[in-house]
């Protein structure tokens, strides 16, 4: 299984990637390969490789204009294989603005599933 981990916090991204690769591989019959990348451009480049990853962990707040739902929209526009996405974020459900961002992300994912 190939996993792509996208987060602009490089230390966190690498640490989580290594943790998942080590511990998931202990539980899986098939090898697990986790690739950390730190920008949306790098993530889209990885998506274009054959074969694409099987799963993507995507931080919503990345570089430049890639913030919130815009990150997901830009990612999905470059995701022609419809690789499943797990949204990783520090957004807090207690903040109405952040709840709206999460709702928009879920709506975006659901609309593209059908």
PDB file as gemmi writes it, atoms N, CA and C in Angstrom:
CRYST1    1.000    1.000    1.000  90.00  90.00  90.00 P 1                      
ATOM      1  N   UNK A   1       0.850  -1.173   0.000  1.00  0.00           N  
ATOM      2  CA  UNK A   1       0.000   0.000   0.000  1.00  0.00           C  
ATOM      3  C   UNK A   1       0.892   1.232   0.000  1.00  0.00           C  
ATOM      4  N   UNK A   2       0.545   2.197  -0.847  1.00  0.00           N  
ATOM      5  CA  UNK A   2       1.277   3.452  -0.918  1.00  0.00           C  
ATOM      6  C   UNK A   2       0.427   4.566  -0.310  1.00  0.00           C  
ATOM      7  N   UNK A   3       1.009   5.269   0.662  1.00  0.00           N  
ATOM      8  CA  UNK A   3       0.333   6.381   1.324  1.00  0.00           C  
ATOM      9  C   UNK A   3       1.139   7.647   1.073  1.00  0.00           C  
ATOM     10  N   UNK A   4       0.442   8.730   0.776  1.00  0.00           N  
ATOM     11  CA  UNK A   4       1.061  10.036   0.605  1.00  0.00           C  
ATOM     12  C   UNK A   4       0.622  10.912   1.770  1.00  0.00           C  
ATOM     13  N   UNK A   5       1.591  11.468   2.503  1.00  0.00           N  
ATOM     14  CA  UNK A   5       1.286  12.333   3.645  1.00  0.00           C  
ATOM     15  C   UNK A   5       1.696  13.753   3.279  1.00  0.00           C  
ATOM     16  N   UNK A   6       0.741  14.686   3.270  1.00  0.00           N  
ATOM     17  CA  UNK A   6       0.972  16.058   2.818  1.00  0.00           C  
ATOM     18  C   UNK A   6       0.769  17.017   3.989  1.00  0.00           C  
ATOM     19  N   UNK A   7       1.868  17.642   4.430  1.00  0.00           N  
ATOM     20  CA  UNK A   7       1.795  18.590   5.541  1.00  0.00           C  
ATOM     21  C   UNK A   7       2.981  19.538   5.448  1.00  0.00           C  
ATOM     22  N   UNK A   8       2.745  20.820   5.646  1.00  0.00           N  
ATOM     23  CA  UNK A   8       3.837  21.788   5.547  1.00  0.00           C  
ATOM     24  C   UNK A   8       4.703  21.846   6.798  1.00  0.00           C  
ATOM     25  N   UNK A   9       4.312  21.182   7.852  1.00  0.00           N  
ATOM     26  CA  UNK A   9       5.152  21.075   9.052  1.00  0.00           C  
ATOM     27  C   UNK A   9       6.046  19.854   8.858  1.00  0.00           C  
ATOM     28  N   UNK A  10       7.235  20.096   8.344  1.00  0.00           N  
ATOM     29  CA  UNK A  10       8.095  19.010   7.876  1.00  0.00           C  
ATOM     30  C   UNK A  10       8.430  17.987   8.959  1.00  0.00           C  
ATOM     31  N   UNK A  11       8.775  18.426  10.146  1.00  0.00           N  
ATOM     32  CA  UNK A  11       9.143  17.490  11.213  1.00  0.00           C  
ATOM     33  C   UNK A  11       7.959  16.603  11.565  1.00  0.00           C  
ATOM     34  N   UNK A  12       6.787  17.200  11.723  1.00  0.00           N  
ATOM     35  CA  UNK A  12       5.583  16.439  12.032  1.00  0.00           C  
ATOM     36  C   UNK A  12       5.252  15.465  10.905  1.00  0.00           C  
ATOM     37  N   UNK A  13       5.332  15.942   9.676  1.00  0.00           N  
ATOM     38  CA  UNK A  13       5.003  15.128   8.511  1.00  0.00           C  
ATOM     39  C   UNK A  13       5.911  13.899   8.425  1.00  0.00           C  
ATOM     40  N   UNK A  14       7.196  14.101   8.577  1.00  0.00           N  
ATOM     41  CA  UNK A  14       8.151  12.991   8.512  1.00  0.00           C  
ATOM     42  C   UNK A  14       7.944  12.035   9.683  1.00  0.00           C  
ATOM     43  N   UNK A  15       7.758  12.580  10.885  1.00  0.00           N  
ATOM     44  CA  UNK A  15       7.574  11.738  12.071  1.00  0.00           C  
ATOM     45  C   UNK A  15       6.315  10.879  11.950  1.00  0.00           C  
ATOM     46  N   UNK A  16       5.206  11.480  11.534  1.00  0.00           N  
ATOM     47  CA  UNK A  16       3.969  10.709  11.380  1.00  0.00           C  
ATOM     48  C   UNK A  16       4.093   9.682  10.263  1.00  0.00           C  
ATOM     49  N   UNK A  17       4.751  10.054   9.177  1.00  0.00           N  
ATOM     50  CA  UNK A  17       4.948   9.121   8.073  1.00  0.00           C  
ATOM     51  C   UNK A  17       5.750   7.908   8.523  1.00  0.00           C  
ATOM     52  N   UNK A  18       6.838   8.162   9.238  1.00  0.00           N  
ATOM     53  CA  UNK A  18       7.675   7.054   9.721  1.00  0.00           C  
ATOM     54  C   UNK A  18       6.930   6.193  10.734  1.00  0.00           C  
ATOM     55  N   UNK A  19       6.173   6.839  11.611  1.00  0.00           N  
ATOM     56  CA  UNK A  19       5.408   6.088  12.619  1.00  0.00           C  
ATOM     57  C   UNK A  19       4.392   5.165  11.945  1.00  0.00           C  
ATOM     58  N   UNK A  20       3.626   5.728  11.011  1.00  0.00           N  
ATOM     59  CA  UNK A  20       2.613   4.921  10.319  1.00  0.00           C  
ATOM     60  C   UNK A  20       3.275   3.805   9.528  1.00  0.00           C  
ATOM     61  N   UNK A  21       4.338   4.114   8.827  1.00  0.00           N  
ATOM     62  CA  UNK A  21       5.003   3.089   8.020  1.00  0.00           C  
ATOM     63  C   UNK A  21       5.510   1.960   8.912  1.00  0.00           C  
ATOM     64  N   UNK A  22       6.129   2.283  10.021  1.00  0.00           N  
ATOM     65  CA  UNK A  22       6.672   1.265  10.921  1.00  0.00           C  
ATOM     66  C   UNK A  22       5.572   0.422  11.550  1.00  0.00           C  
ATOM     67  N   UNK A  23       4.591   1.086  12.145  1.00  0.00           N  
ATOM     68  CA  UNK A  23       3.586   0.347  12.905  1.00  0.00           C  
ATOM     69  C   UNK A  23       2.518  -0.300  12.030  1.00  0.00           C  
ATOM     70  N   UNK A  24       2.151   0.329  10.945  1.00  0.00           N  
ATOM     71  CA  UNK A  24       1.180  -0.287  10.040  1.00  0.00           C  
ATOM     72  C   UNK A  24       1.801  -1.498   9.367  1.00  0.00           C  
ATOM     73  N   UNK A  25       3.089  -1.414   9.050  1.00  0.00           N  
ATOM     74  CA  UNK A  25       3.768  -2.546   8.418  1.00  0.00           C  
ATOM     75  C   UNK A  25       3.814  -3.753   9.346  1.00  0.00           C  
ATOM     76  N   UNK A  26       3.870  -3.502  10.653  1.00  0.00           N  
ATOM     77  CA  UNK A  26       3.855  -4.606  11.624  1.00  0.00           C  
ATOM     78  C   UNK A  26       2.524  -5.349  11.597  1.00  0.00           C  
ATOM     79  N   UNK A  27       1.463  -4.657  11.225  1.00  0.00           N  
ATOM     80  CA  UNK A  27       0.125  -5.233  11.253  1.00  0.00           C  
ATOM     81  C   UNK A  27      -0.364  -5.699   9.893  1.00  0.00           C  
ATOM     82  N   UNK A  28       0.389  -5.396   8.862  1.00  0.00           N  
ATOM     83  CA  UNK A  28      -0.062  -5.677   7.509  1.00  0.00           C  
ATOM     84  C   UNK A  28       0.770  -6.779   6.871  1.00  0.00           C  
ATOM     85  N   UNK A  29       0.108  -7.589   6.063  1.00  0.00           N  
ATOM     86  CA  UNK A  29       0.818  -8.614   5.312  1.00  0.00           C  
ATOM     87  C   UNK A  29       1.587  -7.957   4.170  1.00  0.00           C  
ATOM     88  N   UNK A  30       0.962  -6.975   3.535  1.00  0.00           N  
ATOM     89  CA  UNK A  30       1.593  -6.258   2.424  1.00  0.00           C  
ATOM     90  C   UNK A  30       2.456  -5.123   2.971  1.00  0.00           C  
ATOM     91  N   UNK A  31       3.549  -4.824   2.307  1.00  0.00           N  
ATOM     92  CA  UNK A  31       4.378  -3.701   2.767  1.00  0.00           C  
ATOM     93  C   UNK A  31       3.636  -2.364   2.621  1.00  0.00           C  
ATOM     94  N   UNK A  32       3.947  -1.443   3.525  1.00  0.00           N  
ATOM     95  CA  UNK A  32       3.341  -0.126   3.500  1.00  0.00           C  
ATOM     96  C   UNK A  32       4.462   0.892   3.280  1.00  0.00           C  
ATOM     97  N   UNK A  33       4.262   1.742   2.287  1.00  0.00           N  
ATOM     98  CA  UNK A  33       5.232   2.780   1.957  1.00  0.00           C  
ATOM     99  C   UNK A  33       4.553   4.130   2.138  1.00  0.00           C  
ATOM    100  N   UNK A  34       5.124   4.966   3.010  1.00  0.00           N  
ATOM    101  CA  UNK A  34       4.564   6.292   3.250  1.00  0.00           C  
ATOM    102  C   UNK A  34       5.559   7.334   2.739  1.00  0.00           C  
ATOM    103  N   UNK A  35       5.066   8.209   1.875  1.00  0.00           N  
ATOM    104  CA  UNK A  35       5.891   9.275   1.307  1.00  0.00           C  
ATOM    105  C   UNK A  35       5.442  10.615   1.872  1.00  0.00           C  
ATOM    106  N   UNK A  36       6.329  11.296   2.614  1.00  0.00           N  
ATOM    107  CA  UNK A  36       5.969  12.630   3.107  1.00  0.00           C  
ATOM    108  C   UNK A  36       6.320  13.703   2.078  1.00  0.00           C  
ATOM    109  N   UNK A  37       5.413  14.656   1.878  1.00  0.00           N  
ATOM    110  CA  UNK A  37       5.680  15.834   1.052  1.00  0.00           C  
ATOM    111  C   UNK A  37       5.157  17.060   1.792  1.00  0.00           C  
ATOM    112  N   UNK A  38       5.729  18.222   1.456  1.00  0.00           N  
ATOM    113  CA  UNK A  38       5.481  19.403   2.271  1.00  0.00           C  
ATOM    114  C   UNK A  38       4.737  20.523   1.567  1.00  0.00           C  
ATOM    115  N   UNK A  39       4.429  20.335   0.286  1.00  0.00           N  
ATOM    116  CA  UNK A  39       3.693  21.365  -0.461  1.00  0.00           C  
ATOM    117  C   UNK A  39       2.628  20.691  -1.317  1.00  0.00           C  
ATOM    118  N   UNK A  40       1.646  21.478  -1.708  1.00  0.00           N  
ATOM    119  CA  UNK A  40       0.610  20.948  -2.584  1.00  0.00           C  
ATOM    120  C   UNK A  40       1.194  20.591  -3.945  1.00  0.00           C  
ATOM    121  N   UNK A  41       2.131  21.400  -4.432  1.00  0.00           N  
ATOM    122  CA  UNK A  41       2.767  21.111  -5.725  1.00  0.00           C  
ATOM    123  C   UNK A  41       3.463  19.751  -5.697  1.00  0.00           C  
ATOM    124  N   UNK A  42       4.149  19.452  -4.610  1.00  0.00           N  
ATOM    125  CA  UNK A  42       4.815  18.145  -4.472  1.00  0.00           C  
ATOM    126  C   UNK A  42       3.793  17.017  -4.408  1.00  0.00           C  
ATOM    127  N   UNK A  43       2.686  17.265  -3.735  1.00  0.00           N  
ATOM    128  CA  UNK A  43       1.630  16.241  -3.644  1.00  0.00           C  
ATOM    129  C   UNK A  43       1.057  15.938  -5.022  1.00  0.00           C  
ATOM    130  N   UNK A  44       0.796  16.988  -5.800  1.00  0.00           N  
ATOM    131  CA  UNK A  44       0.241  16.789  -7.140  1.00  0.00           C  
ATOM    132  C   UNK A  44       1.246  16.084  -8.052  1.00  0.00           C  
ATOM    133  N   UNK A  45       2.518  16.350  -7.851  1.00  0.00           N  
ATOM    134  CA  UNK A  45       3.557  15.652  -8.616  1.00  0.00           C  
ATOM    135  C   UNK A  45       3.551  14.154  -8.278  1.00  0.00           C  
ATOM    136  N   UNK A  46       3.413  13.838  -6.997  1.00  0.00           N  
ATOM    137  CA  UNK A  46       3.352  12.428  -6.576  1.00  0.00           C  
ATOM    138  C   UNK A  46       2.115  11.736  -7.149  1.00  0.00           C  
ATOM    139  N   UNK A  47       0.996  12.465  -7.238  1.00  0.00           N  
ATOM    140  CA  UNK A  47      -0.230  11.888  -7.794  1.00  0.00           C  
ATOM    141  C   UNK A  47      -0.073  11.528  -9.262  1.00  0.00           C  
ATOM    142  N   UNK A  48       0.787  12.258  -9.950  1.00  0.00           N  
ATOM    143  CA  UNK A  48       0.956  12.016 -11.385  1.00  0.00           C  
ATOM    144  C   UNK A  48       1.834  10.810 -11.682  1.00  0.00           C  
ATOM    145  N   UNK A  49       2.515  10.302 -10.668  1.00  0.00           N  
ATOM    146  CA  UNK A  49       3.374   9.138 -10.868  1.00  0.00           C  
ATOM    147  C   UNK A  49       2.528   7.875 -10.956  1.00  0.00           C  
ATOM    148  N   UNK A  50       3.073   6.890 -11.670  1.00  0.00           N  
ATOM    149  CA  UNK A  50       2.363   5.615 -11.790  1.00  0.00           C  
ATOM    150  C   UNK A  50       3.097   4.568 -10.970  1.00  0.00           C  
ATOM    151  N   UNK A  51       2.403   3.808 -10.200  1.00  0.00           N  
ATOM    152  CA  UNK A  51       0.991   3.983  -9.860  1.00  0.00           C  
ATOM    153  C   UNK A  51       0.831   5.095  -8.814  1.00  0.00           C  
ATOM    154  N   UNK A  52      -0.355   5.699  -8.773  1.00  0.00           N  
ATOM    155  CA  UNK A  52      -0.592   6.745  -7.770  1.00  0.00           C  
ATOM    156  C   UNK A  52      -0.692   6.114  -6.381  1.00  0.00           C  
ATOM    157  N   UNK A  53      -0.638   6.928  -5.343  1.00  0.00           N  
ATOM    158  CA  UNK A  53      -0.806   6.372  -3.993  1.00  0.00           C  
ATOM    159  C   UNK A  53      -2.204   5.781  -3.818  1.00  0.00           C  
ATOM    160  N   UNK A  54      -2.332   4.925  -2.823  1.00  0.00           N  
ATOM    161  CA  UNK A  54      -3.629   4.316  -2.513  1.00  0.00           C  
ATOM    162  C   UNK A  54      -4.451   5.177  -1.565  1.00  0.00           C  
ATOM    163  N   UNK A  55      -3.766   6.065  -0.828  1.00  0.00           N  
ATOM    164  CA  UNK A  55      -4.428   6.876   0.189  1.00  0.00           C  
ATOM    165  C   UNK A  55      -3.601   8.134   0.416  1.00  0.00           C  
ATOM    166  N   UNK A  56      -4.279   9.255   0.690  1.00  0.00           N  
ATOM    167  CA  UNK A  56      -3.596  10.527   0.954  1.00  0.00           C  
ATOM    168  C   UNK A  56      -4.089  11.095   2.275  1.00  0.00           C  
ATOM    169  N   UNK A  57      -3.137  11.491   3.132  1.00  0.00           N  
ATOM    170  CA  UNK A  57      -3.433  12.274   4.323  1.00  0.00           C  
ATOM    171  C   UNK A  57      -3.089  13.710   3.966  1.00  0.00           C  
ATOM    172  N   UNK A  58      -4.076  14.619   4.007  1.00  0.00           N  
ATOM    173  CA  UNK A  58      -3.904  15.983   3.524  1.00  0.00           C  
ATOM    174  C   UNK A  58      -4.182  17.003   4.617  1.00  0.00           C  
ATOM    175  N   UNK A  59      -3.161  17.787   4.938  1.00  0.00           N  
ATOM    176  CA  UNK A  59      -3.337  18.925   5.842  1.00  0.00           C  
ATOM    177  C   UNK A  59      -4.063  20.014   5.065  1.00  0.00           C  
ATOM    178  N   UNK A  60      -5.021  20.676   5.674  1.00  0.00           N  
ATOM    179  CA  UNK A  60      -5.794  21.698   4.972  1.00  0.00           C  
ATOM    180  C   UNK A  60      -5.073  23.031   4.847  1.00  0.00           C  
ATOM    181  N   UNK A  61      -4.167  23.333   5.739  1.00  0.00           N  
ATOM    182  CA  UNK A  61      -3.479  24.624   5.698  1.00  0.00           C  
ATOM    183  C   UNK A  61      -2.035  24.407   5.294  1.00  0.00           C  
ATOM    184  N   UNK A  62      -1.791  24.632   4.015  1.00  0.00           N  
ATOM    185  CA  UNK A  62      -0.460  24.409   3.472  1.00  0.00           C  
ATOM    186  C   UNK A  62       0.186  25.729   3.089  1.00  0.00           C  
ATOM    187  N   UNK A  63       0.768  25.759   1.929  1.00  0.00           N  
ATOM    188  CA  UNK A  63       1.558  26.880   1.456  1.00  0.00           C  
ATOM    189  C   UNK A  63       0.730  27.928   0.713  1.00  0.00           C  
ATOM    190  N   UNK A  64       1.132  29.173   0.849  1.00  0.00           N  
ATOM    191  CA  UNK A  64       0.538  30.251   0.063  1.00  0.00           C  
ATOM    192  C   UNK A  64      -0.970  30.315   0.110  1.00  0.00           C  
ATOM    193  N   UNK A  65      -1.584  30.210  -1.068  1.00  0.00           N  
ATOM    194  CA  UNK A  65      -3.044  30.335  -1.166  1.00  0.00           C  
ATOM    195  C   UNK A  65      -3.778  29.053  -0.782  1.00  0.00           C  
ATOM    196  N   UNK A  66      -3.063  28.007  -0.489  1.00  0.00           N  
ATOM    197  CA  UNK A  66      -3.693  26.727  -0.159  1.00  0.00           C  
ATOM    198  C   UNK A  66      -4.037  26.679   1.327  1.00  0.00           C  
ATOM    199  N   UNK A  67      -5.230  27.172   1.608  1.00  0.00           N  
ATOM    200  CA  UNK A  67      -5.738  27.254   2.969  1.00  0.00           C  
ATOM    201  C   UNK A  67      -7.167  26.740   2.983  1.00  0.00           C  
ATOM    202  N   UNK A  68      -7.484  25.897   3.956  1.00  0.00           N  
ATOM    203  CA  UNK A  68      -8.849  25.424   4.130  1.00  0.00           C  
ATOM    204  C   UNK A  68      -9.361  24.639   2.937  1.00  0.00           C  
ATOM    205  N   UNK A  69     -10.594  24.910   2.575  1.00  0.00           N  
ATOM    206  CA  UNK A  69     -11.247  24.152   1.506  1.00  0.00           C  
ATOM    207  C   UNK A  69     -10.547  24.366   0.157  1.00  0.00           C  
ATOM    208  N   UNK A  70      -9.875  25.497  -0.021  1.00  0.00           N  
ATOM    209  CA  UNK A  70      -9.135  25.754  -1.258  1.00  0.00           C  
ATOM    210  C   UNK A  70      -8.063  24.683  -1.472  1.00  0.00           C  
ATOM    211  N   UNK A  71      -7.408  24.272  -0.403  1.00  0.00           N  
ATOM    212  CA  UNK A  71      -6.395  23.211  -0.505  1.00  0.00           C  
ATOM    213  C   UNK A  71      -7.023  21.941  -1.060  1.00  0.00           C  
ATOM    214  N   UNK A  72      -8.147  21.561  -0.503  1.00  0.00           N  
ATOM    215  CA  UNK A  72      -8.818  20.340  -0.951  1.00  0.00           C  
ATOM    216  C   UNK A  72      -9.283  20.475  -2.394  1.00  0.00           C  
ATOM    217  N   UNK A  73      -9.837  21.625  -2.746  1.00  0.00           N  
ATOM    218  CA  UNK A  73     -10.298  21.835  -4.128  1.00  0.00           C  
ATOM    219  C   UNK A  73      -9.137  21.746  -5.114  1.00  0.00           C  
ATOM    220  N   UNK A  74      -8.017  22.383  -4.789  1.00  0.00           N  
ATOM    221  CA  UNK A  74      -6.843  22.322  -5.668  1.00  0.00           C  
ATOM    222  C   UNK A  74      -6.311  20.884  -5.755  1.00  0.00           C  
ATOM    223  N   UNK A  75      -6.302  20.196  -4.623  1.00  0.00           N  
ATOM    224  CA  UNK A  75      -5.825  18.810  -4.614  1.00  0.00           C  
ATOM    225  C   UNK A  75      -6.738  17.936  -5.476  1.00  0.00           C  
ATOM    226  N   UNK A  76      -8.027  18.052  -5.278  1.00  0.00           N  
ATOM    227  CA  UNK A  76      -8.969  17.203  -6.018  1.00  0.00           C  
ATOM    228  C   UNK A  76      -8.943  17.499  -7.510  1.00  0.00           C  
ATOM    229  N   UNK A  77      -8.660  18.746  -7.885  1.00  0.00           N  
ATOM    230  CA  UNK A  77      -8.557  19.087  -9.306  1.00  0.00           C  
ATOM    231  C   UNK A  77      -7.396  18.342  -9.960  1.00  0.00           C  
ATOM    232  N   UNK A  78      -6.376  18.023  -9.181  1.00  0.00           N  
ATOM    233  CA  UNK A  78      -5.228  17.275  -9.688  1.00  0.00           C  
ATOM    234  C   UNK A  78      -5.247  15.817  -9.304  1.00  0.00           C  
ATOM    235  N   UNK A  79      -6.418  15.305  -8.944  1.00  0.00           N  
ATOM    236  CA  UNK A  79      -6.572  13.921  -8.477  1.00  0.00           C  
ATOM    237  C   UNK A  79      -7.495  13.145  -9.418  1.00  0.00           C  
ATOM    238  N   UNK A  80      -7.082  12.942 -10.673  1.00  0.00           N  
ATOM    239  CA  UNK A  80      -7.965  12.298 -11.646  1.00  0.00           C  
ATOM    240  C   UNK A  80      -8.273  10.832 -11.324  1.00  0.00           C  
ATOM    241  N   UNK A  81      -7.422  10.205 -10.533  1.00  0.00           N  
ATOM    242  CA  UNK A  81      -7.659   8.793 -10.164  1.00  0.00           C  
ATOM    243  C   UNK A  81      -8.570   8.670  -8.953  1.00  0.00           C  
ATOM    244  N   UNK A  82      -9.004   9.813  -8.399  1.00  0.00           N  
ATOM    245  CA  UNK A  82      -9.867   9.831  -7.212  1.00  0.00           C  
ATOM    246  C   UNK A  82      -9.288   9.023  -6.056  1.00  0.00           C  
ATOM    247  N   UNK A  83      -8.008   9.264  -5.780  1.00  0.00           N  
ATOM    248  CA  UNK A  83      -7.368   8.632  -4.636  1.00  0.00           C  
ATOM    249  C   UNK A  83      -8.090   9.119  -3.382  1.00  0.00           C  
ATOM    250  N   UNK A  84      -8.467   8.206  -2.476  1.00  0.00           N  
ATOM    251  CA  UNK A  84      -9.151   8.626  -1.243  1.00  0.00           C  
ATOM    252  C   UNK A  84      -8.284   9.571  -0.406  1.00  0.00           C  
ATOM    253  N   UNK A  85      -8.953  10.554   0.216  1.00  0.00           N  
ATOM    254  CA  UNK A  85      -8.270  11.584   0.996  1.00  0.00           C  
ATOM    255  C   UNK A  85      -8.761  11.559   2.437  1.00  0.00           C  
ATOM    256  N   UNK A  86      -7.804  11.574   3.364  1.00  0.00           N  
ATOM    257  CA  UNK A  86      -8.093  11.756   4.781  1.00  0.00           C  
ATOM    258  C   UNK A  86      -7.670  13.179   5.107  1.00  0.00           C  
ATOM    259  N   UNK A  87      -8.590  13.988   5.590  1.00  0.00           N  
ATOM    260  CA  UNK A  87      -8.278  15.370   5.921  1.00  0.00           C  
ATOM    261  C   UNK A  87      -7.667  15.415   7.314  1.00  0.00           C  
ATOM    262  N   UNK A  88      -6.477  16.017   7.395  1.00  0.00           N  
ATOM    263  CA  UNK A  88      -5.788  16.213   8.668  1.00  0.00           C  
ATOM    264  C   UNK A  88      -5.746  17.707   8.938  1.00  0.00           C  
ATOM    265  N   UNK A  89      -6.221  18.105  10.083  1.00  0.00           N  
ATOM    266  CA  UNK A  89      -6.268  19.532  10.354  1.00  0.00           C  
ATOM    267  C   UNK A  89      -6.271  19.808  11.842  1.00  0.00           C  
ATOM    268  N   UNK A  90      -5.822  20.988  12.182  1.00  0.00           N  
ATOM    269  CA  UNK A  90      -5.882  21.450  13.559  1.00  0.00           C  
ATOM    270  C   UNK A  90      -7.089  22.337  13.792  1.00  0.00           C  
ATOM    271  N   UNK A  91      -8.006  22.381  12.821  1.00  0.00           N  
ATOM    272  CA  UNK A  91      -9.210  23.196  12.985  1.00  0.00           C  
ATOM    273  C   UNK A  91     -10.028  22.683  14.164  1.00  0.00           C  
ATOM    274  N   UNK A  92     -10.626  23.616  14.887  1.00  0.00           N  
ATOM    275  CA  UNK A  92     -11.376  23.268  16.092  1.00  0.00           C  
ATOM    276  C   UNK A  92     -12.875  23.316  15.834  1.00  0.00           C  
ATOM    277  N   UNK A  93     -13.594  22.234  16.166  1.00  0.00           N  
ATOM    278  CA  UNK A  93     -15.035  22.229  15.941  1.00  0.00           C  
ATOM    279  C   UNK A  93     -15.795  23.221  16.818  1.00  0.00           C  
ATOM    280  N   UNK A  94     -15.148  23.849  17.775  1.00  0.00           N  
ATOM    281  CA  UNK A  94     -15.816  24.842  18.619  1.00  0.00           C  
ATOM    282  C   UNK A  94     -15.891  26.214  17.978  1.00  0.00           C  
ATOM    283  N   UNK A  95     -15.199  26.408  16.875  1.00  0.00           N  
ATOM    284  CA  UNK A  95     -15.175  27.699  16.185  1.00  0.00           C  
ATOM    285  C   UNK A  95     -16.095  27.606  14.966  1.00  0.00           C  
ATOM    286  N   UNK A  96     -17.111  28.470  14.887  1.00  0.00           N  
ATOM    287  CA  UNK A  96     -18.102  28.396  13.806  1.00  0.00           C  
ATOM    288  C   UNK A  96     -17.478  28.516  12.417  1.00  0.00           C  
ATOM    289  N   UNK A  97     -16.481  29.393  12.274  1.00  0.00           N  
ATOM    290  CA  UNK A  97     -15.826  29.549  10.972  1.00  0.00           C  
ATOM    291  C   UNK A  97     -15.109  28.260  10.569  1.00  0.00           C  
ATOM    292  N   UNK A  98     -14.460  27.634  11.529  1.00  0.00           N  
ATOM    293  CA  UNK A  98     -13.727  26.405  11.243  1.00  0.00           C  
ATOM    294  C   UNK A  98     -14.679  25.236  10.989  1.00  0.00           C  
ATOM    295  N   UNK A  99     -15.812  25.214  11.661  1.00  0.00           N  
ATOM    296  CA  UNK A  99     -16.823  24.193  11.398  1.00  0.00           C  
ATOM    297  C   UNK A  99     -17.322  24.325   9.961  1.00  0.00           C  
ATOM    298  N   UNK A 100     -17.511  25.561   9.500  1.00  0.00           N  
ATOM    299  CA  UNK A 100     -17.964  25.801   8.130  1.00  0.00           C  
ATOM    300  C   UNK A 100     -16.923  25.306   7.121  1.00  0.00           C  
ATOM    301  N   UNK A 101     -15.646  25.524   7.399  1.00  0.00           N  
ATOM    302  CA  UNK A 101     -14.587  25.022   6.515  1.00  0.00           C  
ATOM    303  C   UNK A 101     -14.655  23.502   6.428  1.00  0.00           C  
ATOM    304  N   UNK A 102     -14.810  22.847   7.551  1.00  0.00           N  
ATOM    305  CA  UNK A 102     -14.897  21.376   7.563  1.00  0.00           C  
ATOM    306  C   UNK A 102     -16.140  20.888   6.820  1.00  0.00           C  
ATOM    307  N   UNK A 103     -17.263  21.587   7.002  1.00  0.00           N  
ATOM    308  CA  UNK A 103     -18.496  21.214   6.300  1.00  0.00           C  
ATOM    309  C   UNK A 103     -18.296  21.327   4.792  1.00  0.00           C  
ATOM    310  N   UNK A 104     -17.650  22.395   4.365  1.00  0.00           N  
ATOM    311  CA  UNK A 104     -17.403  22.594   2.941  1.00  0.00           C  
ATOM    312  C   UNK A 104     -16.484  21.497   2.385  1.00  0.00           C  
ATOM    313  N   UNK A 105     -15.513  21.078   3.170  1.00  0.00           N  
ATOM    314  CA  UNK A 105     -14.618  19.995   2.731  1.00  0.00           C  
ATOM    315  C   UNK A 105     -15.377  18.684   2.580  1.00  0.00           C  
ATOM    316  N   UNK A 106     -16.209  18.368   3.540  1.00  0.00           N  
ATOM    317  CA  UNK A 106     -17.003  17.138   3.455  1.00  0.00           C  
ATOM    318  C   UNK A 106     -17.929  17.200   2.249  1.00  0.00           C  
ATOM    319  N   UNK A 107     -18.562  18.347   2.039  1.00  0.00           N  
ATOM    320  CA  UNK A 107     -19.440  18.522   0.870  1.00  0.00           C  
ATOM    321  C   UNK A 107     -18.663  18.327  -0.421  1.00  0.00           C  
ATOM    322  N   UNK A 108     -17.471  18.894  -0.504  1.00  0.00           N  
ATOM    323  CA  UNK A 108     -16.630  18.755  -1.695  1.00  0.00           C  
ATOM    324  C   UNK A 108     -16.310  17.292  -1.953  1.00  0.00           C  
ATOM    325  N   UNK A 109     -15.932  16.575  -0.921  1.00  0.00           N  
ATOM    326  CA  UNK A 109     -15.596  15.160  -1.081  1.00  0.00           C  
ATOM    327  C   UNK A 109     -16.808  14.335  -1.490  1.00  0.00           C  
ATOM    328  N   UNK A 110     -17.948  14.614  -0.889  1.00  0.00           N  
ATOM    329  CA  UNK A 110     -19.158  13.866  -1.219  1.00  0.00           C  
ATOM    330  C   UNK A 110     -19.620  14.140  -2.655  1.00  0.00           C  
ATOM    331  N   UNK A 111     -19.552  15.389  -3.074  1.00  0.00           N  
ATOM    332  CA  UNK A 111     -19.966  15.735  -4.438  1.00  0.00           C  
ATOM    333  C   UNK A 111     -19.098  15.041  -5.471  1.00  0.00           C  
ATOM    334  N   UNK A 112     -17.829  14.899  -5.179  1.00  0.00           N  
ATOM    335  CA  UNK A 112     -16.914  14.277  -6.139  1.00  0.00           C  
ATOM    336  C   UNK A 112     -16.998  12.756  -6.112  1.00  0.00           C  
ATOM    337  N   UNK A 113     -17.643  12.207  -5.106  1.00  0.00           N  
ATOM    338  CA  UNK A 113     -17.787  10.749  -5.011  1.00  0.00           C  
ATOM    339  C   UNK A 113     -18.892  10.228  -5.919  1.00  0.00           C  
ATOM    340  N   UNK A 114     -19.795  11.117  -6.325  1.00  0.00           N  
ATOM    341  CA  UNK A 114     -20.949  10.671  -7.104  1.00  0.00           C  
ATOM    342  C   UNK A 114     -20.865  11.099  -8.530  1.00  0.00           C  
TER     343      UNK A 114                                                      
END                                                                             
